[in-house]
Amino acid sequence: MNEDKKSNDCGCGCGCGHDHEHDYEPEYITLEFDDDTEIVCEILGAFDVGDKEYIALAPEDKEDEVYFYGYKENGEEFELVEIESDDEFQEVVKVFNQLMGE
């Protein structure tokens, strides 16, 4: 959830200049694991913790579960990086919960 928003007339960050409501349309990503398992996840958002960027993903088939990965953009492509350290993971979860108001 990048906090850099463009200023515009409608105030939503879309840059359209119109005063209107926007329907929320979730974005999805399919995670592919080494055992050929695929899980479709909703992208909840990307956010910074310290000098690193992370992404939160909610699997479609598992309620109340969130996956966290490191997130690196490479032009128009991006890479998900597993979080190796328990301390780093706990900090990511803490920041995510704060952003979500929990």
C-alpha positions as CSV (number, residue, x, y, z in Angstrom):
1,M,0.0,0.0,0.0
2,N,2.1,2.8,-1.3
3,E,1.3,6.0,0.5
4,D,2.4,8.2,-2.5
5,K,-0.9,9.4,-4.0
6,K,-1.3,11.8,-6.9
7,S,-3.2,14.9,-6.2
8,N,-6.3,15.3,-8.4
9,D,-9.8,16.6,-8.4
10,C,-11.6,13.5,-7.2
11,G,-9.1,12.8,-4.4
12,C,-8.9,9.1,-5.0
13,G,-5.5,9.0,-6.5
14,C,-6.6,7.8,-10.0
15,G,-5.7,11.0,-11.8
16,C,-9.0,11.2,-13.7
17,G,-10.0,14.6,-12.5
18,H,-13.7,13.5,-12.0
19,D,-15.7,13.5,-8.8
20,H,-17.0,9.9,-8.6
21,E,-16.9,6.8,-6.5
22,H,-14.6,3.9,-7.5
23,D,-15.5,0.3,-7.3
24,Y,-12.9,-1.8,-5.6
25,E,-11.6,-4.4,-8.0
26,P,-9.1,-6.8,-6.4
27,E,-6.0,-7.9,-8.2
28,Y,-4.9,-11.5,-8.1
29,I,-1.7,-13.5,-8.5
30,T,-1.1,-17.2,-8.8
31,L,1.6,-18.6,-6.6
32,E,3.4,-21.7,-8.1
33,F,5.3,-23.9,-5.7
34,D,8.0,-26.5,-6.2
35,D,5.6,-29.4,-6.0
36,D,3.5,-27.9,-8.9
37,T,0.8,-26.7,-6.5
38,E,-0.8,-23.4,-7.5
39,I,-2.7,-21.1,-5.2
40,V,-4.6,-18.0,-6.4
41,C,-4.2,-15.1,-4.0
42,E,-5.7,-11.6,-3.8
43,I,-3.0,-8.9,-3.6
44,L,-3.9,-7.0,-0.4
45,G,-1.1,-4.5,-0.9
46,A,2.6,-3.7,-0.8
47,F,4.2,-1.8,2.1
48,D,7.6,-0.8,3.4
49,V,9.2,-2.1,6.6
50,G,12.5,-0.3,7.1
51,D,14.3,-0.1,3.8
52,K,12.6,-3.2,2.3
53,E,9.3,-3.7,0.5
54,Y,6.9,-6.5,1.3
55,I,3.6,-7.8,-0.2
56,A,0.6,-9.3,1.6
57,L,-1.4,-12.0,-0.3
58,A,-4.7,-13.6,0.8
59,P,-5.3,-17.1,-0.7
60,E,-8.8,-17.5,-2.2
61,D,-9.4,-20.9,-0.7
62,K,-8.2,-20.1,2.8
63,E,-10.2,-17.6,4.9
64,D,-8.3,-15.6,7.5
65,E,-4.9,-16.5,6.2
66,V,-2.3,-14.0,4.8
67,Y,1.0,-14.8,3.1
68,F,3.9,-12.4,3.3
69,Y,6.8,-12.1,0.9
70,G,9.6,-9.7,0.2
71,Y,8.7,-7.7,-2.9
72,K,11.2,-6.4,-5.5
73,E,10.2,-4.6,-8.7
74,N,12.2,-5.1,-11.9
75,G,10.8,-2.7,-14.4
76,E,7.3,-4.0,-15.2
77,E,8.0,-7.4,-13.6
78,F,8.3,-8.2,-9.9
79,E,9.9,-10.9,-7.8
80,L,8.6,-12.4,-4.6
81,V,11.3,-13.3,-2.0
82,E,10.7,-15.6,1.0
83,I,11.2,-14.1,4.4
84,E,13.9,-16.2,6.0
85,S,14.2,-14.7,9.5
86,D,11.5,-15.2,12.2
87,D,12.3,-11.7,13.6
88,E,11.9,-10.1,10.2
89,F,8.6,-12.0,9.6
90,Q,7.2,-10.9,13.0
91,E,8.1,-7.2,12.2
92,V,6.4,-7.5,8.8
93,V,3.2,-8.9,10.4
94,K,3.3,-6.2,13.1
95,V,3.5,-3.4,10.5
96,F,0.8,-5.0,8.3
97,N,-1.5,-5.2,11.3
98,Q,-0.9,-1.6,12.1
99,L,-1.7,-0.6,8.5
100,M,-4.9,-2.6,8.6
101,G,-5.9,-1.0,11.9
102,E,-5.8,-4.1,14.0
